[in-house]
Amino acid sequence: MQNMVTGRLAGLEDNKVSIELRTGEIKVFHRKELNISLEWVYQNMGQPVICLLEDGCVTDLKSLGQKVTV
């Protein structure tokens, strides 16, 4: 079963993804192998993201934030 969750990226560990929901609640999901770099994590920490969940595990993580160039 697939679901999507949106919120702000609150943390990323070896096997977990933490997402802050609109209510302020932080949900922790198990994750499968994600093809993202450490740089991407630093750039998107605290930014809006969308997670694709498959059987309760994050299988894909995308940024919803706008990139600002200075």
C-alpha positions as CSV (number, residue, x, y, z in Angstrom):
1,M,0.0,0.0,0.0
2,Q,1.4,3.4,-1.0
3,N,0.8,6.7,0.8
4,M,2.3,10.2,0.7
5,V,3.2,12.4,3.6
6,T,4.2,16.1,3.4
7,G,5.9,18.1,6.1
8,R,9.3,19.6,7.0
9,L,12.4,17.4,7.1
10,A,13.3,17.2,10.7
11,G,16.0,14.5,10.6
12,L,17.5,11.7,8.6
13,E,19.3,8.7,10.1
14,D,20.6,5.4,8.8
15,N,17.2,3.8,9.0
16,K,14.8,6.5,9.9
17,V,13.3,9.7,8.5
18,S,11.7,12.3,10.8
19,I,9.1,14.6,9.4
20,E,7.5,17.6,11.2
21,L,3.8,17.7,10.2
22,R,1.7,20.9,10.0
23,T,0.4,20.2,13.5
24,G,3.9,20.4,14.8
25,E,4.0,16.7,15.6
26,I,7.2,14.9,14.5
27,K,6.5,11.5,12.9
28,V,9.4,9.0,12.5
29,F,9.2,6.5,9.6
30,H,11.5,3.7,8.8
31,R,13.3,4.1,5.5
32,K,14.6,2.0,2.7
33,E,17.6,2.9,0.6
34,L,17.3,6.5,-0.6
35,N,19.3,8.0,-3.5
36,I,20.1,11.3,-1.9
37,S,23.4,13.0,-0.9
38,L,24.5,14.4,2.4
39,E,24.6,17.8,0.7
40,W,20.9,17.4,-0.2
41,V,20.0,16.6,3.4
42,Y,21.8,19.7,4.7
43,Q,20.2,21.9,2.0
44,N,16.7,20.6,2.8
45,M,16.7,20.2,6.6
46,G,13.7,22.1,7.9
47,Q,12.4,22.6,4.3
48,P,9.1,21.2,3.0
49,V,9.4,17.7,1.6
50,I,7.1,14.9,0.3
51,C,7.7,11.3,1.3
52,L,6.4,8.3,-0.6
53,L,5.6,5.5,1.8
54,E,5.3,1.9,0.9
55,D,4.1,-0.4,3.6
56,G,5.1,2.3,6.2
57,C,8.6,2.8,4.9
58,V,9.9,5.8,3.1
59,T,10.9,4.8,-0.4
60,D,11.3,8.3,-2.0
61,L,11.9,11.8,-0.6
62,K,11.5,14.9,-2.7
63,S,12.0,18.6,-1.8
64,L,9.0,20.9,-2.3
65,G,11.1,24.0,-1.4
66,Q,12.1,26.7,-3.8
67,K,15.8,27.2,-4.4
68,V,17.0,30.7,-3.7
69,T,20.1,31.9,-5.5
70,V,22.1,34.8,-4.0
